[in-house]
Amino acid sequence: MPPPVLDVRALSVQFETNEGPLRVLRDVSLQVAPGETFGLAGESGSGKTTLGYTILQALAPTARVTGGAILFEGRDLLGVSEDELRRIRGRRIAMVYQDPRSALNPTTRIGAQIAEVLEIHERAPARAAGRRAQELLELVNIADPASVARRYPHELSGGMQQRAVIAMALAGGPSLLILDEPTTGLDVTTQARILELVADLKRRVGAAILYISHDLAVIAQVADRVGVLYAGELVEVGPTADLFAQPVHPYTRGLLDALPHLDGLRGLVPIEGRIPRLTDLPPGCVFAPRCDFVAPACTAATPALETVAPERRARCVRWPTVLATPRRSTAAAIAPETVASDAPLLAFEHVSKYFGGAGAVARWLGIGAPPVRAVDDVSFDVRADEVVALVGESGCGKTTLGRLAVRLLRPTAGRVRFAAPKPTDAQIVFQHPDSSLNPMKRIGPSLARPLVLRGLRRRERGRRVRELLEAVRLDPDYGARRPAALSGGEKQRVAIARALAMAPQFVVLDEPVSALDVSTQASIIRLLAELRRTLGASYLMISHDLSLVRHVAARVGVMYLGRLVEIGAVDEVFRAPSHPYTRALRSAVPRPDPAVPGRPIRLEGSVPSAQHPPAGCRFHTRCPQKIGRVCEEAEPPWARASPTHWIACHIPIAELSRSSEEARP
């Protein structure tokens, strides 16, 4: 067996803070062989990204390595000079970051940015570097690489930007490629293409890959072996198939139980508690305060990472008991069981929303740019005590519809009817709480502001703020903290509490958990379900995560390029018949089981411009089931698959039923 490209031995890293040393990594050991993909999983704050930065020797000034070694191709990176590190970084070791926008220069064309890497590390002439840049764009499956090389980052979609960053990382021909959450925040079809690309690159390039992610479903599809980090310690390592079939450590079992499954029956079981403060670690096993299998021996001493089976190691003294205990087969239901009222609480009636475009005179003269048709002639309703979800790729109009629902935007055409008596009966929870919470205000005053608008007296406001914090399972002392002192999940709980302060009848949830790790995601979703039952409110949930939607919603609408293409009860939309686009979305969802490899339906090309939408069916330019000119020339009619299930497609319902059943894995 060839020696590993990367060999991390007993690595420990700490940050110096005012509260004392923050021990972010402790005694971490792992190896990555040539041509192997090693998946590194764990919740936010477990130390995954810090490990990636430590390998690159790119830590903040307050951080220092307190022990261990990092052997890369046999050399300890902790002992090489800064000049030598500069020659290694970007050439022999490359890293792809979570947000491609932070890695791309917005003022430089894509081709020039890739060529710059070649000019610096390979001393390539400018013309040769430009040609090689286009070859690298072609390597990462970008159509028309010459055109893309001439574009600026803002002219590319999120998935295309991520491909460009991967091409830049491959420019130096690295032996080790570190991918840090490369698909987080991407919609399922874009994610599927990136995962296919990673698997393809492993075959064609042969580099060792360290794949960092909090999403075990993604890791199941790409990794050969998996390591699980918790609070800075590696708690389990093993081959992917073995680890997913029979997790040994209770924390790994908890992460797998938190994953939502596309069947709607398994998953979304949160791990109770939270990661401990790294300045004040508990005695013994660091996971003991949250563990269902805890015993006195667990807190007596820190367990060693011991071999529990061939090629498998775990840091748990009770691993035989864990293996002998059957895993939970199903989860408690989240979606509402009661039948919603027939009376619509909110109704969209032929609603359109356009942005920009030429003025009336310019349109009359036939000059100027056309508007962006973000939402185009959409009609559906949300009934009282109902959860409706909207799914679709980024840019399909979901968020615009959500903002129209709460009157943050006015429709260009059509009408949004809201049956509640007060405008404040409709609230919204945004995707990123960082952008919706004032960083200078403490949590208490932020929650009190809506109560001032409701006319509550000061004493009543203080009591109500405490009640709101308790409702979202935060201690009352959180009211004195600022957003910077909270984790991502805690900030999202505050955002939910603020929306609930107005006692709304209707709440828009705009990707409320897309940036959170799986355990926090499960906790937030169950909290939202519990609060909905308490308030009797209706939710419009916007998401690109179909597995999550299957657990939460009663009805689902599927959007593509500003139009609704399918709507129905959740069980109807997730089985035959289906719109071809819905089938493609379902097929792209990664399964948290390496024994069931993903078979995504490849949608060729990118989503057309909303300024110049295709004539006829808007999906015909990418549809794998296009039947001819009728798709290009005529708007698809709405066909009724059942009394509650409608599909906008030229293909007959019977044919859609057959094709959906044939495609089922």
Buried (B, 14 or more C-beta within 10 A) or exposed (E): EEEBBBBBBEBBBBBEEEEEEBBBBBBBBBBBBBBBBBBBBBBBBBBBBBBBBBBBBEBEEEBEBEBBBBBBBEEEBBEBEEEEBEBBBBBBBBBBBBBBEEBBEEEEBBBBBBBBBBBBBBEBEEEEBBBBBBEBBBBBBBEEBEBBBEBBBEEBBBBBBBBBBBBBBBBBEBBBBBBBBBBBBBBBBBBBBBBBBBBEBBEEBEBBBBBBBBBBBBBBBBBBBBBBBBBBBBBBBBBBBBBBEBBBBBBBBBBBBBBBBBEBEBBBBBBEEBBBEBBEBBEBBBBBBBBEBBEEEBBEEBBEBEEBBEEBBBBBBBBEEBBEEEEEEEBEEBBBEEEBEEEBBBBBBEBBBBBEBBEEEEEEEEEEEBBBBBBBBBBBBBBBBBBBBBBBBBBBBBBBBBBBBBEEBEBBEBEBEBBBEEEBBBBBBBBBBBEBBEEEBBBBBBBBEBBEEBEBEEEEBBEBBBBBBEBBEBEBEBBEBBBEEBBBBBBBBBBBBBBBBBEBBBBBBBBBBBBBBBBBBBBBBBBBBBBBEEBEBBBBBBBBBBBBBBBBBBBBBBBBBBBBBBBBBBEBBBBBBBBBBBBBBBBBBBBBBBEEEBEBBBBEEBBBEBBEBBEBBBBBBBBBBBBEEBBEEEEBEBBEBEEEBBBBBBBEBEBBBBBBEEBEE
